[in-house]
Amino acid sequence: MKLNELSPAALKAAMEGGMEEWGQHGSIFQHRLYVEPQDARGGHYRKCRCGCGTKAKFRLMANGVCMSEGCELSLRRAVKTGCDSP
C-alpha cells in the first residue's frame, strides 16, 4: 500500500499505529480506529443499526480493514470511547 493513496484519516492511523499487515488484519482492540465515508453499494445504502433510522454512509476502520458500518455519529462515538463496534 502506498501512503499517497490513503485518506487523511487512514494516513494518520497508519502513522500512529504502524503499517504492519495493513489491509490484511484489523482489530478493534489492537489497532487505531478511524471513520471513513463509503460509497453506495448497488446505488443505495444500508440502514444504520444504532436505531437512528438514517443511512449507513460511513464505515469504522482499523488497520485498513472495515470493522462496521453506520451513521457518522455512532461510529465517531465508538472511536472516541474505544469500545466495541455499535
N, C-alpha and C positions, 0 to 999 in steps of 0.2 A: 504494500500500500504506500502510495506517495503522499507525503504530507501536504502537498499543494492541492490534492483532490479532496481533502477533508473539510467539513464545515467548520466554522469558528468554534462551535461548542465541542465538536469531536476533537479538534486540534488541542483545545485547552485540556480536555480529559486525557488525551494521549500524552501531553507534556507533563501533566501532574502524576499520572498513574503508570506511564510506560507503554511501550508498544509490543510487549511480548504477547504472542498469539492473537494479535489484533484481527478482529473479524472472524475468528475461529472458535473462541471460547469466551463467554461472558458470564459474570456472576454478580448478582445484586449485592452480595456481601463482600466480595473481594476487589471489585473494580469501581472506578469513579462512574457515577451515574450522570446522564445528561439527557436533555429533551431535544428532539428534532421534529420538524414538520414532516408529514408523509404525504405521498400522492394518493389520489383516489384510485382504488382498485376496481376496474370494470366501470368506471365513471361514477362511483358512489362510495361513500364512507360507511363504515360500520357505526353502530350506536355505542356511545360511551357506557362503560359498565359501572360507573360510580353512582348512577341514578339521576344525573342532572338532565338527561334527555337530549343532550347535544351530540354532535357527530364527533367521532374519534379521529381528529385531524392531526394528532401528534403521537409520537412513539417514545417510549422510555428505552434508552440505550445504555449498554455497559460494554466497554471494550470493543465497540463496533458491531455489537450484536443486539438485535431488538429483543427486549425483555417483555414489554407490554405496550398496549396502545390505549389511548383515551383522550379526554379533553385536556387542554393545556393546564388548567388549574389542578386537576387531580394528579397529573404527572409531576408538575413542579412541586407540589406538596410532598410527593413520595421522594423526590430528590432532596428536598430540604430536611425532611425528618430522617431520611436514611432507612426507612422501613421497607417492608415487602412491597411488591407492586400492588396497585389498587385493584 
